[in-house]
């Protein structure tokens, strides 16, 4: 009986380690396939790029926009974003999904269809501001 418990324990440990390795592998693959994290962000490169050039910098740009960043700093880094669309419910994204923040700037990143799990028709960088004019969140999103 003791030997059986030892075997079951070793199998459980092996399964746990295998699962952990699989998760780490999927995370690494996701990062490798992510077209929005292929190039480092710089304000000059962002300003000079079109949407296809901005897309690969988008996740690194987000890293430069931690919560609490003032709107003026966002303007220095990314330029003035487009305001979202509005409907009777308030601000909405390009797909009609309601945005829950007092203000959002939108930067179009172009069409990224067919790239692995990132099959966005249109991709956007959203920078959300709180009532104090400071960043509360930034994200890459699309349809």
Number of C-alpha atoms within 10 A of each C-alpha: 6 7 8 9 10 11 12 12 12 12 12 12 12 12 12 12 12 12 12 12 12 12 12 12 12 12 12 12 11 14 13 11 15 16 19 23 17 16 16 13 21 14 14 10 14 20 13 10 13 13 16 14 17 24 27 19 22 26 22 16 26 17 11 15 21 14 15 14 16 17 20 12 14 19 13 10 18 19 15 14 16 12 15 20 16 14 10 6 10 13 20 18 19 16 10 13 11 16 18 12 15 13 18 25 20 21 23 20 23 18 17 19 14 10 11 11 11 18 14 16 12 16 23 23 24 25 23 22 22 18 10 11 15 21 22 19 18 23 14 18 15 21 15
